[in-house]
């Protein structure tokens, strides 16, 4: 097997993303696509050089001169990525996008902007997570890539040399000249790949994203950051199924060299519900309808309560976790996992997040169907009987089940939102019972999770350790943000979990152990939760300052991974939906507070959402 030309890995943050709402590709700052799963987001990888530059595979289109500086930008209000190469004698540019026509293609267009620029192509596919050997053959207009059970076709005017399972080419473009490279899932796709197709696909793709952004409502302050986050979240949705992925990648470490390397290419009820609230605040509601439809199809009537914490993007219920020996791992972090055993866990918080998503949908679209409501009632009645069950918590602890604050708090949300839906939409329900159990949950939290010695609500019943999930308490309207119990809790979070603007989820010690070795980085969603909690508590100036500081941790395109090290390195899977949705919520709240309610997005009198 020929050796790839790019043995040096790229940092997690050194990437932009492109996608078609079916799958996503990561494009590094030197023009290398080093992560791409095909044909779906949770399918096996074809390029995974990010996890193993030797055996993972790559698709590079860039300049031959290594001394040229590179920069990446997005075409404004789109997911069309431009990688620019800057030199004293010339400027080159590579535009990358995936059309929204269902073709599954990756379109790459090289252009000499100033002077003559030499571009090089290197394509080393490594299908099935590097476990299958592809066969490359010349065809009219390019070459084919075949392996057991799959095929791709690459079309370009560049003179390609095939060396085993690596394709290479180079071309010198004069100022103003262009050359395309298009990776297709099949030769029978229409229309035919040529210059006219590339130009039309570019215009159509740009028009789609411009239209989508224009249909939303964005804050005056930080509009660019919020638009980029919204576009990122949109790429993580499935046009076909209505599901929403937690992240685009698998196996990227939360701790350098550690074992916290998970597969996040699946649809979590938690992450999806949070995402839908962010979309709703921007005026997008179709995503909520599609997700509720997706989830209703997955609810099992043969089991109680019938709702899993996560599913495959197509609704697959079983997601067995296995490890890959074919990939060395990012920076050698092992094991590299695919699948996620957390699908078997009980997480009581998902009921609150699900009911909140349903509430958002009904506020926008009206009364749910009676058939759907019957399923909802069944889940709510089960929760009335079982809200005290121990679980693995919102952060999916691999330790023993406990009574977590996250499960108790979101169970309260579930019953509260169920009551609101029933009353506002005039639906049949045992309101008296639901209110009784909701109030019992509230008393349970106030009595059993409050630790006067710590001066805060704690992670588990009767415990001493803190959990950043407490930051949700005023956001979900469980507690008044000026209540003394809350302000004391916020002070405890500041003391124990906050460093500058970075917030950890919890401290992994003997009491709060999550069953894994190592201490993770700051969890970015919690950092934005903290900002919003400060603002809601009245500390608007401090919240704004910390919000601005958090922007400095974004990558060059405004994208965030799951976690951040104290040195600002991106850790975990990328990009992470949770981070971007919490950024949106914090930005909108701050924008409203700073404009005195005169924001382009009016402060909702009764938002009733997760945030």
N, C-alpha and C positions, 0 to 999 in steps of 0.2 A: 504494500500500500504506500503510495507516494506521501511524503511528509507535507503538511500544509505550510504555506509560506509565512504564516503569522503566529509564531510560538508565544508571543507576549500577550497576556490577557489584558483586557480593559477593565478599568474600575467600574463598579456598578453605576455610579453617577455619570459616567462618560457616555451616556446613551440618550437618544431620542427614540420615540416609538411611532410606528405606522400601523394601520390595521383597517379591517373592513367589517368590524362587528361580527366576525366569525373567528378570526385569529389575529395575532399581533406579532410583529417583528421588531426586534431591538436593533438600532443602527448606531454604531459607535462613531466617535468624532472623526475617525480617519476613513469613514465610509464603509466599515465592515458590518455586515449583518451577522452577528455572532449568537443570535438566539431567534429561533423560528420553529414553531410546531405546526404540523400540517396533517390534515386539512383544517382541524379545529384547534382551539386554544388548548384543550386538554388532550390532544392527540400526541403521539410520539414526536420528538424533535427531529428536524432535518439538519438544522444548524444549532449547535450548542457549544461553540467555542468559548463562550463566556464561562462555562463550567469545565472545559478541558480544551485548551487551544490546540492540542496535538490530535485528539481523537474525536472532538465534538463537532467539527465542521464549521465552515464559514462561507460567506458570499461577499467578497470585497470589490467595490468599485471606487477607486480613488486616484490620486495623482501618483506619478512615478517618483517625483522629487520629494524625498523625506524631509527636506529642510523647509518646505512650505508650511506655513501656519494654517491651522484649520479652525473653523468656527461653524456652529450650527444655529439655525433659526427655523422657526415655523413660518410659513406663509400666514399672515395674520388671519385669525379666526378660522383656521383650518387644521387638519392633521396631515398636511403636506409638509414634509421635512426637507430642508435645504442644508447641505453640508458644503461649506465654502472653503477653498484652498487658496491661500494668499501668499504670493511671492513677489520678489522685486521685478521679475520679468513677465509675470502673468498672473491671472486669477482664474481659477476653475471652480466649477459648481456642479454638484450632483443633487438632483431632486428625486426624492423617494416618496411613493405613496402606494396605497392599495385601492383600486377602484371600488365603488359601491354597487357594481353591476352583478355581483354574485359570481364573478369569474374566479375569484381566489388568487388573482395575479398580484405579483409584486412588480411595479413599474419603476425603473431606475433610468434617469436621463442625465447624461454628462454633457456639460456645455463649457466651452472656452469663453469666458467673459471678457478678459483682456489678454491680448497676445496669444501665442501658441502654447498649448498645454498638453502634456503627454499624460494620458490616463491609462491605468492598468486594471485588468479584471482578473480575479482569482476566485474560483468557485470550487469548493471542496465539500460536497454533500456527504453527510454521515447519518443515514436514516435510522429510525428506531433507536434513538438515544445512543447512536454510535455502534449499535450491535449488528447492523447489516452492512454488507459491502455493496455499493452501487456499481452499476455498469454504465459508462458514458459512451455514447455513440453519436457520430456526426449525422445531422439531418439537414434538409433544405432550410437555410436561414438560421442555423444554430446547432444545437445538440440536445440529445435526450439523456435523462437520468432515470435509470430503471433499477428497481430492487424488488425483492419478493413482496408482492402485495401492493406495490405503488409505483408511480412514475411522475416525473416532472419534465418540462420542456423549456429550454432557454433559447430565446430568439434575440439575435443581435447582428449588426453589420460588422462588428469587430472580427478580425481573423483569429478564430479560436484554435488553440493547440490543446489536444487532449493527451494528458500524460497519466495513464492509469485511471485513477478515480479523481483526478484534479483537472479542471479546465482553466487555461490561462490565455490572456490576450492583452494587447496593448494597441493604442492608437493615438496619434497626434492630431488634435483638433485645432484648427485655426480660429482666430477670434470670430465669435458669432456662430461657429459650427456646433452641431449637437450630434449625439449618438445615444441610442437607447439600448438597454438590456432589460428584457421582460421575462420573468420566470412564471410559467403557466402550469396549472395542474393537469392539462391534457391538450393534445394536438387538435382535437375536434372542437375546441372552444371557438366561438365566434364573438366578435368579428376577428378577421385576420390581423395579426400583429404587424403593423407598419408605422411609418411616421405619422400618418393621418390618425390612426387609432390612438397612438400615444398622446397626440395633441388633444383629441376629443376627450379621452379619458381624463386628462389633466383638467380640462375646463369643466367637465361634468363633476368630477370629484371636488374641485374648488367650489363649484356652485352648490353642491349638496351641503358642505360644511358651512358655507356662508349663510345659506338659508336656515340651517338648524340654529346657528348662533343668533341670527336675527329674530328668530321666533321666541327667544327667551328674554328675560328681564334681568339686567345685571346692575350691581351697585356702581355708583359714580367713583368711589374710592376703590382702588385695587382691582379695577375691571379686568386688566390683563391677566392677573393671577387667577381670578375666578373663572374667566373664560377658558384658560388653559386647563384648569382642574376639571371643569365641566366637560370639555372635549376629551380629556383622558378617561373620565368615568363613562362617557358614551362609548368609547372604544372597548370598554370592558363588558358592555351589554351584548347579548346575542339577539340579532335581528330575527333569527329563525325560531328560537325557543322562548325568548323573553327572560331568560336567566341572566344573572349578573355575576361576573367573576370577581373574586377577592383581589387577585393580582394576575399579572401576565406570565409569571415565571415559576419555576420550581428550583429547590436545592440551593438557593443563595443564602449564605449563612447569616444568622443573627449575631453570632459571635465568631470572629475570625478563628478558623481552625477548630471550631467546636462542633457539637452534634446537633445544634438547633437549626436544622436545614430541612424545611418543609416544602410541600407541594401546595401552592395556593391557587391553582388554576381551576377552582371549582366554585360552585355557587353556595355561599353561606347565607342562611336566612338572616343572620345578624347583619353582615356587611351589606347585603342587598337592601334591607329595610333602611339602614342608615343612608345608603345611596339615594333611595327614593325620596327621603325627606329633603336631601340637598337638591335634587332635581325639582321637587315641588316648590321650594323657595325661589327657584329661578323661573318658575312658570311652565315647567315640563311635567306633563301628567301621563302621557302615553306609556312611558316606561313603567309606571306603577301599575297600570292596567295589564300590561303584558306580563309583568312579574307575578301579579296575583293570579292571572290565568295559568301561568306555568306552575305555580305552587299548588293550586287547587287540583291540578292533574296528578300531583305527586302524593297527595294525602291518602294514606291507606285507611280503609275502613275495616280492615281485618285486625289491626293492632291499635293499642292505645298508647299515646294520644294520636298516632298516625302521622306525626310530623317529625322528620329528621332535622338535625342541625345543618346539614349540607347535602348537596346533590351534585352529580355531574352536570355539565352544561346542557346536556340533552335530557336530564332527569334521572340518569342512572343512580340507583340507590346504593349500590355497593362499590366502594372505592378502596379496595385492599391496598395497604401500604407495603411497598417492597423497596429494596435498595438496589442501586445500579453499580455494578462493578466496571461497567464500560466507560464511565466518566470519572476523572480524577477529583472533580469538585473544585469549586471556586477557591483558589489559593490553597488547594489540598484539603478543604473542609469535607470531612466524611462523617456519616454516610450521605450519599446523594439519594434522596428519597423521591419516589413517585407514588401517587395515591396518598391517602391520608386517613389513618386509623381513627381520627377524631370523629368520623362519621358514625361510629358506634356509640359515642358518648351521649350521656344525658346532659343537656344544658338548659336549665329552666328559663334562662333569659330570652330564649328564642321566641317564646310566646308573646312577650311584650313587644318585641321588635316586629313580629309578624302582625299583631293586631294594630300596631301603630301604622304600618304600611297600608293595611286595609283601611284604616281610618282616613289616611291621606287620600286614598283612591275614592272613597265614598264622598268625601267633601268636594272632590273635583267632579266626579261623574255621577253622583247620586246613589240611590238605593241599590244594594247588591241583589242578585237573583235569590229567590227563595231556596233553590238547591244549594247555592254557595253558603247561604246563611245557616242552613241546617248543619253543614260541616263545621262552621264556625262555632255554633252553639255546642256541638259535641266536644270540641276542643276546650271551650271555656268551662263546661261542666266538669270535664276531667281535671282541669286546673284547680277548680274549686275544692276538689277532693284531695289534690296531691301537691299543693304548693309548698309544703314543708319537705319534700323529698330532697335529699342531698344530691349534688351534681358535681361536675368538673369545672364549673365557673365559666365566665364569658371568655377567659383567656385559654381555655382548653387545657387545664392542668393535667399532666400525666401522673399525678399523685392520686391518693385515695379520695373518693367523693366526700364532700363536706357541704354544709349549709352555707353557701356563698351569698354575700350581699347582692351581687349582680343578679342572681336568680330570684332572690326575694323582691328586689326593687322592680325588676322587669315583669314579675308576676303581678305586682300591683299595677303597673302600666297596662298589662293585658286586660285585667278586669275593668280598669277605669275606661279604657278605650272601647271595650266591648259594650259597656253601659252607654257610652256616648253615642255609639253607632245605633244601638237599639232605640234609644230615646229620640235621637234626631231624625232617624229614618223610619220611625214607627214600625219597628220589627218586633215579633214575638220573642219574649225573653223573660227569665225569672230574675227580674231586676232586684227584687228584695234579697235574694240569695247572693247574687253577684256583688251587691253593695256590702252585704254583711261580710263576705270573705275578703273583699278589697280592704275594708276597714280593719279586719283582723290582721291582714298582712302589714298594714301601716303601723299598727300597735306593735307587732312583732319586730319590725325594723327599729322602731324608736326605743323599745325595751331591751331587745336581745342583741342588737348590733352596735348600740352606743356604749362606748367604754369611757367612763368619766375620768379614769386615770390617764388615758391617752388624750382625752378631750376631742374624740372624733368617732365617727362611724367606722367600723373595722371591716376587713376583708371577709372574715368568716364569723359566724355566730360565736360570741364569747371570746373572740380572739383579741390580739393586741396589734397585729400588723395592719398597715394601711394598703389600700388598693385605689389606684387612680379612677376606678369606676365610680367612686363617690362623687366625682365631678359631674356625673350625669344627674344627680339628685335634683338640683334646681332646674336643670335643662328640661327634664321630663315633667316638671311641675309637681314633684313630690313634696318639696319643701320650699318655703319662702327663702330667697337668697340672702335676706337680712335676718333670718332666724339665728339666734345665738348659737344653737347647736351646729348650724351650717357654717357660720363664720369661724367658729372654733375648729371645725373639721378642715376648712380651707387653710387655716393657719398651720395645722398639723401636716397637711399635704405639702405646703410650702417648705416646711422645715425638713421633712424626711424624704420627699420624692422629687423635689424640684432643685435643679442646678441651673442657674441663670434662666434661660427660657426653655430648657429641656426637662421633660418629665418622664420618670420611669413608671412602669405599670405597677410594680410592687418590688419589694426586696426579697430576693430568693434566699431565704435562710431556713433554719430548722423549723420554725413555725409556719412560714409562708412558702415552704418548698413546693416546687411544681413537678418534682420527679425527674428533673434533668440537671446535668452538671453545667456549670458556667453561669456567669451573670451577663444578661443581655444589655443592649444599649438603651438609650432613651426611646420610648415609643412615641412616634410623631403625632398620632391621633390624640394622645393624652395631652401633648403640649398645646394643641389647638383647643382641646376641651378646657384646659386651664385658662387660656386666654379668654374664652367666652365666659367661663365661670367668674373670672375677675370682673369682666365688664358688667355682667348681670348683677354682681354684688356691689357695683358702684365705683369700682376702681378702673374707670375708663382710660385714663391717661397711662397707667401702668400696663393695662391690657394692650393698648395700641403700641406702646414701646416694645413689648415682648413679641407682639405680632410682627412688627417690622424686623426684629432680630431673627425670628424664625424664617423669614424670607431669605436671609443670607445663607441658610442651610439647603435651600433648594438647589438643584443642579442648574446648569447654564440655560436650560429651557423652562425652568419652573416646575420640574418634576421631582417627586419625592419617592423614596423607597419606604419600607416599613419602619425602620429604626435609624437612629443616628448615634455614632460614637461621640465621645467628648471632643474628638478632633474634627468632627464634622463629616466623617466618612459615612456614606450610605451603607446600611446593613439590611439584610433580609430581602424579600422579594420586591420586584420593581416593575412598573409603578404600583403603588399600593392604594386601593380604592379608599380605605379608611382614612388615610392621611388627607387625600384631596377633598373628600366630602366634609371632613371636619374643618378644613381651611375655608371652604365655601360658607359653612354655617357661621364661623367666627367672623369672617369678613362682612357678611350681611348684617350681623348683629352690631358690630362695631360701626359700620357705615351708618346704620340707623341712629345709633347713639350719638355719633359725631355730627350728623346733620339735623339733629333735633326732630326726627321723624319726617324730614323732607327729602329722604333718600329716593332714588329712582325706584327702589323696591320698598314700598311702605311697610312699616312695622306692623305685623299682623296682631290684632287685638287678642286673638286666641289661636296661636299657631298649633298648639296641641301635638307637636311632633316630638320625635326623639330628642331634638335639640330645642 
